[in-house]
Amino acid sequence: MVSPIDIQKALSGMDYPASKEDIVRHAEQQGGDAEVLEALKKIEDREYEGPSGVSSAVFD
């Protein structure tokens, strides 16, 4: 089970606003594990204003 902390670690240094594609790519470059990448690939395809919005999309 992926945790909010795992998501935030994978998104460390991310510039916002960012698209879903940018977020997934950044997490891959940061060495996010398979669970984190899988969770991020399931979020809505839109612009995100910050890390809290990404976390909300993953965990809601």
Buried (B, 14 or more C-beta within 10 A) or exposed (E): EBEBEBBBBBBEEBEBEBEBEBBBBBBEEBEBEEEBBEBBEEBEEEEBEEBEBBBEBBEE
